[in-house]
């Protein structure tokens, strides 16, 4: 899996490969549970003082979203692109 791929495209592919060759990744339910736990962690963090912890939680959430997109075959890159266009259109009206 080329390292040149954008991370939102590459992550689901890497997770799929790991799932096939090494150890099974989390289930949909497991990923959702981790997202909820990490989201709760975000509410406890201060933006100014805990950047490392914030980055770790956000990274964990992104990885779990990548796993869900892999399991459900939803392209994250396209999904984010569509939401950005929707936001731009809403702001321009």
SENUTOR-923891 format. One record per atom (N, C-alpha, C): residue number from 1; chain; x, y, z; atom name. Coordinates in steps of 0.001 Angstrom, whole numbers. Example, Ala and Ser with C-alpha at 12.3 -4.5 7.8 and 13.67 -1.06 7.14 Angstrom:
2
atom i=1&ch=A&px=13190&py=-5690&pz=7800&at=N;
atom i=1&ch=A&px=12300&py=-4500&pz=7800&at=CA;
atom i=1&ch=A&px=13200&py=-3300&pz=7800&at=C;
atom i=2&ch=A&px=12850&py=-2250&pz=7080&at=N;
atom i=2&ch=A&px=13670&py=-1060&pz=7140&at=CA;
atom i=2&ch=A&px=12900&py=30&pz=7870&at=C;
This chain:
93
atom i=1&ch=A&px=858&py=-1164&pz=0&at=N;
atom i=1&ch=A&px=0&py=0&pz=0&at=CA;
atom i=1&ch=A&px=906&py=1229&pz=0&at=C;
atom i=2&ch=A&px=866&py=1997&pz=-1075&at=N;
atom i=2&ch=A&px=1799&py=3121&pz=-1216&at=CA;
atom i=2&ch=A&px=1689&py=4159&pz=-97&at=C;
atom i=3&ch=A&px=2817&py=4565&pz=414&at=N;
atom i=3&ch=A&px=2858&py=5594&pz=1442&at=CA;
atom i=3&ch=A&px=2449&py=6953&pz=924&at=C;
atom i=4&ch=A&px=2404&py=7091&pz=-394&at=N;
atom i=4&ch=A&px=2029&py=8365&pz=-1002&at=CA;
atom i=4&ch=A&px=522&py=8598&pz=-973&at=C;
atom i=5&ch=A&px=-250&py=7554&pz=-716&at=N;
atom i=5&ch=A&px=-1704&py=7706&pz=-641&at=CA;
atom i=5&ch=A&px=-2058&py=8653&pz=506&at=C;
atom i=6&ch=A&px=-3103&py=9460&pz=333&at=N;
atom i=6&ch=A&px=-3573&py=10263&pz=1468&at=CA;
atom i=6&ch=A&px=-3986&py=9331&pz=2614&at=C;
atom i=7&ch=A&px=-3762&py=9779&pz=3821&at=N;
atom i=7&ch=A&px=-4009&py=8932&pz=4997&at=CA;
atom i=7&ch=A&px=-5438&py=8425&pz=5097&at=C;
atom i=8&ch=A&px=-6419&py=9235&pz=4697&at=N;
atom i=8&ch=A&px=-7806&py=8799&pz=4779&at=CA;
atom i=8&ch=A&px=-8114&py=7676&pz=3790&at=C;
atom i=9&ch=A&px=-7321&py=7562&pz=2741&at=N;
atom i=9&ch=A&px=-7476&py=6459&pz=1791&at=CA;
atom i=9&ch=A&px=-6617&py=5271&pz=2238&at=C;
atom i=10&ch=A&px=-5429&py=5567&pz=2713&at=N;
atom i=10&ch=A&px=-4467&py=4523&pz=3070&at=CA;
atom i=10&ch=A&px=-4872&py=3737&pz=4318&at=C;
atom i=11&ch=A&px=-5384&py=4426&pz=5335&at=N;
atom i=11&ch=A&px=-5677&py=3758&pz=6618&at=CA;
atom i=11&ch=A&px=-6610&py=2560&pz=6475&at=C;
atom i=12&ch=A&px=-7757&py=2686&pz=5789&at=N;
atom i=12&ch=A&px=-8615&py=1501&pz=5659&at=CA;
atom i=12&ch=A&px=-7927&py=343&pz=4935&at=C;
atom i=13&ch=A&px=-7080&py=664&pz=3958&at=N;
atom i=13&ch=A&px=-6372&py=-380&pz=3215&at=CA;
atom i=13&ch=A&px=-5357&py=-1094&pz=4114&at=C;
atom i=14&ch=A&px=-4638&py=-325&pz=4929&at=N;
atom i=14&ch=A&px=-3673&py=-918&pz=5862&at=CA;
atom i=14&ch=A&px=-4406&py=-1781&pz=6880&at=C;
atom i=15&ch=A&px=-5514&py=-1280&pz=7413&at=N;
atom i=15&ch=A&px=-6284&py=-2048&pz=8393&at=CA;
atom i=15&ch=A&px=-6802&py=-3355&pz=7790&at=C;
atom i=16&ch=A&px=-7240&py=-3302&pz=6541&at=N;
atom i=16&ch=A&px=-7720&py=-4512&pz=5869&at=CA;
atom i=16&ch=A&px=-6591&py=-5529&pz=5735&at=C;
atom i=17&ch=A&px=-5410&py=-5052&pz=5328&at=N;
atom i=17&ch=A&px=-4257&py=-5935&pz=5169&at=CA;
atom i=17&ch=A&px=-3852&py=-6556&pz=6511&at=C;
atom i=18&ch=A&px=-3831&py=-5745&pz=7562&at=N;
atom i=18&ch=A&px=-3504&py=-6257&pz=8898&at=CA;
atom i=18&ch=A&px=-4521&py=-7308&pz=9315&at=C;
atom i=19&ch=A&px=-5784&py=-7031&pz=9036&at=N;
atom i=19&ch=A&px=-6864&py=-7957&pz=9385&at=CA;
atom i=19&ch=A&px=-6682&py=-9302&pz=8684&at=C;
atom i=20&ch=A&px=-6227&py=-9267&pz=7445&at=N;
atom i=20&ch=A&px=-6052&py=-10490&pz=6661&at=CA;
atom i=20&ch=A&px=-4797&py=-11261&pz=7046&at=C;
atom i=21&ch=A&px=-3702&py=-10544&pz=7297&at=N;
atom i=21&ch=A&px=-2414&py=-11201&pz=7487&at=CA;
atom i=21&ch=A&px=-2015&py=-11439&pz=8938&at=C;
atom i=22&ch=A&px=-2489&py=-10644&pz=9839&at=N;
atom i=22&ch=A&px=-1998&py=-10726&pz=11208&at=CA;
atom i=22&ch=A&px=-3120&py=-11060&pz=12173&at=C;
atom i=23&ch=A&px=-3627&py=-10050&pz=12810&at=N;
atom i=23&ch=A&px=-4656&py=-10279&pz=13824&at=CA;
atom i=23&ch=A&px=-5925&py=-9520&pz=13441&at=C;
atom i=24&ch=A&px=-7081&py=-10100&pz=13670&at=N;
atom i=24&ch=A&px=-8317&py=-9404&pz=13304&at=CA;
atom i=24&ch=A&px=-8447&py=-8062&pz=14020&at=C;
atom i=25&ch=A&px=-8898&py=-7069&pz=13279&at=N;
atom i=25&ch=A&px=-9118&py=-5744&pz=13835&at=CA;
atom i=25&ch=A&px=-10434&py=-5746&pz=14602&at=C;
atom i=26&ch=A&px=-10762&py=-4607&pz=15157&at=N;
atom i=26&ch=A&px=-11991&py=-4482&pz=15929&at=CA;
atom i=26&ch=A&px=-13218&py=-4641&pz=15045&at=C;
atom i=27&ch=A&px=-14296&py=-5012&pz=15686&at=N;
atom i=27&ch=A&px=-15590&py=-5053&pz=15014&at=CA;
atom i=27&ch=A&px=-16134&py=-3635&pz=14927&at=C;
atom i=28&ch=A&px=-17233&py=-3486&pz=14222&at=N;
atom i=28&ch=A&px=-17926&py=-2196&pz=14144&at=CA;
atom i=28&ch=A&px=-18249&py=-1708&pz=15561&at=C;
atom i=29&ch=A&px=-18825&py=-2593&pz=16359&at=N;
atom i=29&ch=A&px=-19212&py=-2228&pz=17717&at=CA;
atom i=29&ch=A&px=-18001&py=-1830&pz=18562&at=C;
atom i=30&ch=A&px=-16895&py=-2550&pz=18388&at=N;
atom i=30&ch=A&px=-15674&py=-2226&pz=19118&at=CA;
atom i=30&ch=A&px=-15130&py=-857&pz=18747&at=C;
atom i=31&ch=A&px=-15185&py=-539&pz=17465&at=N;
atom i=31&ch=A&px=-14721&py=777&pz=17018&at=CA;
atom i=31&ch=A&px=-15619&py=1885&pz=17547&at=C;
atom i=32&ch=A&px=-16928&py=1667&pz=17514&at=N;
atom i=32&ch=A&px=-17859&py=2672&pz=18034&at=CA;
atom i=32&ch=A&px=-17600&py=2907&pz=19526&at=C;
atom i=33&ch=A&px=-17377&py=1833&pz=20272&at=N;
atom i=33&ch=A&px=-17104&py=1951&pz=21702&at=CA;
atom i=33&ch=A&px=-15844&py=2780&pz=21944&at=C;
atom i=34&ch=A&px=-14798&py=2524&pz=21171&at=N;
atom i=34&ch=A&px=-13553&py=3286&pz=21317&at=CA;
atom i=34&ch=A&px=-13769&py=4748&pz=20969&at=C;
atom i=35&ch=A&px=-14546&py=5034&pz=19922&at=N;
atom i=35&ch=A&px=-14832&py=6424&pz=19545&at=CA;
atom i=35&ch=A&px=-15545&py=7142&pz=20685&at=C;
atom i=36&ch=A&px=-16513&py=6475&pz=21297&at=N;
atom i=36&ch=A&px=-17237&py=7084&pz=22421&at=CA;
atom i=36&ch=A&px=-16286&py=7356&pz=23583&at=C;
atom i=37&ch=A&px=-15436&py=6392&pz=23912&at=N;
atom i=37&ch=A&px=-14483&py=6563&pz=25015&at=CA;
atom i=37&ch=A&px=-13514&py=7708&pz=24735&at=C;
atom i=38&ch=A&px=-12991&py=7746&pz=23513&at=N;
atom i=38&ch=A&px=-12040&py=8814&pz=23160&at=CA;
atom i=38&ch=A&px=-12730&py=10172&pz=23117&at=C;
atom i=39&ch=A&px=-13984&py=10201&pz=22694&at=N;
atom i=39&ch=A&px=-14741&py=11457&pz=22681&at=CA;
atom i=39&ch=A&px=-14943&py=11973&pz=24099&at=C;
atom i=40&ch=A&px=-15194&py=11065&pz=25023&at=N;
atom i=40&ch=A&px=-15316&py=11462&pz=26425&at=CA;
atom i=40&ch=A&px=-13992&py=12014&pz=26940&at=C;
atom i=41&ch=A&px=-12879&py=11412&pz=26505&at=N;
atom i=41&ch=A&px=-11557&py=11933&pz=26884&at=CA;
atom i=41&ch=A&px=-11367&py=13358&pz=26388&at=C;
atom i=42&ch=A&px=-11861&py=13656&pz=25208&at=N;
atom i=42&ch=A&px=-11702&py=14996&pz=24634&at=CA;
atom i=42&ch=A&px=-12350&py=16055&pz=25516&at=C;
atom i=43&ch=A&px=-13471&py=15714&pz=26137&at=N;
atom i=43&ch=A&px=-14155&py=16696&pz=26983&at=CA;
atom i=43&ch=A&px=-13349&py=17026&pz=28234&at=C;
atom i=44&ch=A&px=-12426&py=16157&pz=28613&at=N;
atom i=44&ch=A&px=-11626&py=16372&pz=29821&at=CA;
atom i=44&ch=A&px=-10326&py=17123&pz=29544&at=C;
atom i=45&ch=A&px=-9989&py=17278&pz=28282&at=N;
atom i=45&ch=A&px=-8698&py=17879&pz=27927&at=CA;
atom i=45&ch=A&px=-8818&py=19379&pz=27709&at=C;
atom i=46&ch=A&px=-7755&py=20082&pz=28040&at=N;
atom i=46&ch=A&px=-7658&py=21516&pz=27788&at=CA;
atom i=46&ch=A&px=-6879&py=21710&pz=26489&at=C;
atom i=47&ch=A&px=-7421&py=22514&pz=25583&at=N;
atom i=47&ch=A&px=-6763&py=22733&pz=24286&at=CA;
atom i=47&ch=A&px=-5351&py=23276&pz=24439&at=C;
atom i=48&ch=A&px=-5150&py=24155&pz=25383&at=N;
atom i=48&ch=A&px=-3855&py=24817&pz=25526&at=CA;
atom i=48&ch=A&px=-2811&py=23941&pz=26209&at=C;
atom i=49&ch=A&px=-3230&py=23099&pz=27139&at=N;
atom i=49&ch=A&px=-2276&py=22432&pz=27998&at=CA;
atom i=49&ch=A&px=-2011&py=20975&pz=27659&at=C;
atom i=50&ch=A&px=-2858&py=20339&pz=26909&at=N;
atom i=50&ch=A&px=-2736&py=18894&pz=26744&at=CA;
atom i=50&ch=A&px=-2716&py=18482&pz=25266&at=C;
atom i=51&ch=A&px=-1892&py=19140&pz=24497&at=N;
atom i=51&ch=A&px=-1841&py=18900&pz=23060&at=CA;
atom i=51&ch=A&px=-1486&py=17460&pz=22722&at=C;
atom i=52&ch=A&px=-544&py=16868&pz=23419&at=N;
atom i=52&ch=A&px=-120&py=15495&pz=23122&at=CA;
atom i=52&ch=A&px=-1274&py=14522&pz=23345&at=C;
atom i=53&ch=A&px=-1966&py=14658&pz=24460&at=N;
atom i=53&ch=A&px=-3108&py=13787&pz=24742&at=CA;
atom i=53&ch=A&px=-4236&py=14017&pz=23744&at=C;
atom i=54&ch=A&px=-4447&py=15275&pz=23383&at=N;
atom i=54&ch=A&px=-5472&py=15618&pz=22398&at=CA;
atom i=54&ch=A&px=-5155&py=14978&pz=21055&at=C;
atom i=55&ch=A&px=-3906&py=15078&pz=20623&at=N;
atom i=55&ch=A&px=-3491&py=14468&pz=19361&at=CA;
atom i=55&ch=A&px=-3672&py=12958&pz=19395&at=C;
atom i=56&ch=A&px=-3353&py=12336&pz=20526&at=N;
atom i=56&ch=A&px=-3499&py=10891&pz=20648&at=CA;
atom i=56&ch=A&px=-4965&py=10483&pz=20537&at=C;
atom i=57&ch=A&px=-5846&py=11191&pz=21237&at=N;
atom i=57&ch=A&px=-7276&py=10876&pz=21168&at=CA;
atom i=57&ch=A&px=-7824&py=11084&pz=19766&at=C;
atom i=58&ch=A&px=-7457&py=12190&pz=19130&at=N;
atom i=58&ch=A&px=-7929&py=12444&pz=17765&at=CA;
atom i=58&ch=A&px=-7406&py=11385&pz=16800&at=C;
atom i=59&ch=A&px=-6150&py=10979&pz=16967&at=N;
atom i=59&ch=A&px=-5590&py=9915&pz=16131&at=CA;
atom i=59&ch=A&px=-6315&py=8597&pz=16326&at=C;
atom i=60&ch=A&px=-6632&py=8270&pz=17571&at=N;
atom i=60&ch=A&px=-7371&py=7038&pz=17846&at=CA;
atom i=60&ch=A&px=-8767&py=7086&pz=17222&at=C;
atom i=61&ch=A&px=-9426&py=8234&pz=17306&at=N;
atom i=61&ch=A&px=-10751&py=8380&pz=16699&at=CA;
atom i=61&ch=A&px=-10667&py=8218&pz=15188&at=C;
atom i=62&ch=A&px=-9675&py=8856&pz=14572&at=N;
atom i=62&ch=A&px=-9514&py=8726&pz=13114&at=CA;
atom i=62&ch=A&px=-9261&py=7285&pz=12701&at=C;
atom i=63&ch=A&px=-8466&py=6563&pz=13491&at=N;
atom i=63&ch=A&px=-8180&py=5163&pz=13163&at=CA;
atom i=63&ch=A&px=-9447&py=4322&pz=13262&at=C;
atom i=64&ch=A&px=-10250&py=4570&pz=14286&at=N;
atom i=64&ch=A&px=-11494&py=3810&pz=14437&at=CA;
atom i=64&ch=A&px=-12496&py=4170&pz=13340&at=C;
atom i=65&ch=A&px=-12540&py=5437&pz=12944&at=N;
atom i=65&ch=A&px=-13393&py=5814&pz=11817&at=CA;
atom i=65&ch=A&px=-12924&py=5128&pz=10540&at=C;
atom i=66&ch=A&px=-11618&py=5000&pz=10389&at=N;
atom i=66&ch=A&px=-11072&py=4290&pz=9228&at=CA;
atom i=66&ch=A&px=-11471&py=2827&pz=9248&at=C;
atom i=67&ch=A&px=-11479&py=2220&pz=10424&at=N;
atom i=67&ch=A&px=-11887&py=824&pz=10536&at=CA;
atom i=67&ch=A&px=-13365&py=664&pz=10168&at=C;
atom i=68&ch=A&px=-14199&py=1579&pz=10666&at=N;
atom i=68&ch=A&px=-15626&py=1520&pz=10327&at=CA;
atom i=68&ch=A&px=-15825&py=1700&pz=8825&at=C;
atom i=69&ch=A&px=-15106&py=2636&pz=8237&at=N;
atom i=69&ch=A&px=-15259&py=2860&pz=6788&at=CA;
atom i=69&ch=A&px=-14822&py=1624&pz=6003&at=C;
atom i=70&ch=A&px=-13803&py=938&pz=6511&at=N;
atom i=70&ch=A&px=-13345&py=-299&pz=5868&at=CA;
atom i=70&ch=A&px=-14412&py=-1375&pz=5973&at=C;
atom i=71&ch=A&px=-14955&py=-1543&pz=7159&at=N;
atom i=71&ch=A&px=-15965&py=-2584&pz=7379&at=CA;
atom i=71&ch=A&px=-17237&py=-2333&pz=6586&at=C;
atom i=72&ch=A&px=-17631&py=-1065&pz=6481&at=N;
atom i=72&ch=A&px=-18888&py=-706&pz=5813&at=CA;
atom i=72&ch=A&px=-18695&py=-269&pz=4359&at=C;
atom i=73&ch=A&px=-17417&py=-287&pz=3926&at=N;
atom i=73&ch=A&px=-17066&py=104&pz=2556&at=CA;
atom i=73&ch=A&px=-17568&py=1513&pz=2203&at=C;
atom i=74&ch=A&px=-17263&py=2444&pz=3106&at=N;
atom i=74&ch=A&px=-17595&py=3854&pz=2912&at=CA;
atom i=74&ch=A&px=-16273&py=4602&pz=2729&at=C;
atom i=75&ch=A&px=-16042&py=5221&pz=1581&at=N;
atom i=75&ch=A&px=-14771&py=5928&pz=1347&at=CA;
atom i=75&ch=A&px=-14688&py=7230&pz=2154&at=C;
atom i=76&ch=A&px=-13826&py=7248&pz=3156&at=N;
atom i=76&ch=A&px=-13698&py=8418&pz=4027&at=CA;
atom i=76&ch=A&px=-13305&py=9677&pz=3279&at=C;
atom i=77&ch=A&px=-12362&py=9554&pz=2372&at=N;
atom i=77&ch=A&px=-11885&py=10723&pz=1625&at=CA;
atom i=77&ch=A&px=-13043&py=11381&pz=873&at=C;
atom i=78&ch=A&px=-13861&py=10584&pz=209&at=N;
atom i=78&ch=A&px=-14999&py=11118&pz=-536&at=CA;
atom i=78&ch=A&px=-16051&py=11691&pz=413&at=C;
atom i=79&ch=A&px=-16272&py=11012&pz=1519&at=N;
atom i=79&ch=A&px=-17242&py=11474&pz=2508&at=CA;
atom i=79&ch=A&px=-16855&py=12844&pz=3054&at=C;
atom i=80&ch=A&px=-15585&py=13006&pz=3415&at=N;
atom i=80&ch=A&px=-15110&py=14290&pz=3931&at=CA;
atom i=80&ch=A&px=-15186&py=15364&pz=2852&at=C;
atom i=81&ch=A&px=-14827&py=15022&pz=1646&at=N;
atom i=81&ch=A&px=-14907&py=15961&pz=529&at=CA;
atom i=81&ch=A&px=-16347&py=16434&pz=312&at=C;
atom i=82&ch=A&px=-17285&py=15495&pz=358&at=N;
atom i=82&ch=A&px=-18704&py=15846&pz=193&at=CA;
atom i=82&ch=A&px=-19184&py=16765&pz=1309&at=C;
atom i=83&ch=A&px=-18776&py=16479&pz=2550&at=N;
atom i=83&ch=A&px=-19187&py=17316&pz=3682&at=CA;
atom i=83&ch=A&px=-18592&py=18714&pz=3586&at=C;
atom i=84&ch=A&px=-17351&py=18815&pz=3093&at=N;
atom i=84&ch=A&px=-16740&py=20131&pz=2902&at=CA;
atom i=84&ch=A&px=-17507&py=20940&pz=1865&at=C;
atom i=85&ch=A&px=-17869&py=20300&pz=760&at=N;
atom i=85&ch=A&px=-18643&py=20987&pz=-267&at=CA;
atom i=85&ch=A&px=-19994&py=21443&pz=280&at=C;
atom i=86&ch=A&px=-20617&py=20595&pz=1081&at=N;
atom i=86&ch=A&px=-21898&py=20933&pz=1697&at=CA;
atom i=86&ch=A&px=-21737&py=22159&pz=2619&at=C;
atom i=87&ch=A&px=-20677&py=22187&pz=3399&at=N;
atom i=87&ch=A&px=-20401&py=23305&pz=4296&at=CA;
atom i=87&ch=A&px=-20171&py=24595&pz=3503&at=C;
atom i=88&ch=A&px=-19376&py=24490&pz=2448&at=N;
atom i=88&ch=A&px=-19100&py=25661&pz=1619&at=CA;
atom i=88&ch=A&px=-20398&py=26190&pz=1008&at=C;
atom i=89&ch=A&px=-21202&py=25295&pz=481&at=N;
atom i=89&ch=A&px=-22477&py=25719&pz=-110&at=CA;
atom i=89&ch=A&px=-23379&py=26375&pz=925&at=C;
atom i=90&ch=A&px=-23437&py=25821&pz=2127&at=N;
atom i=90&ch=A&px=-24268&py=26397&pz=3184&at=CA;
atom i=90&ch=A&px=-23776&py=27799&pz=3565&at=C;
atom i=91&ch=A&px=-22470&py=27987&pz=3619&at=N;
atom i=91&ch=A&px=-21910&py=29283&pz=3997&at=CA;
atom i=91&ch=A&px=-22076&py=30340&pz=2909&at=C;
atom i=92&ch=A&px=-22095&py=29920&pz=1674&at=N;
atom i=92&ch=A&px=-22202&py=30856&pz=562&at=CA;
atom i=92&ch=A&px=-23627&py=31315&pz=309&at=C;
atom i=93&ch=A&px=-24597&py=30664&pz=935&at=N;
atom i=93&ch=A&px=-25997&py=31052&pz=709&at=CA;
atom i=93&ch=A&px=-26410&py=32184&pz=1604&at=C;
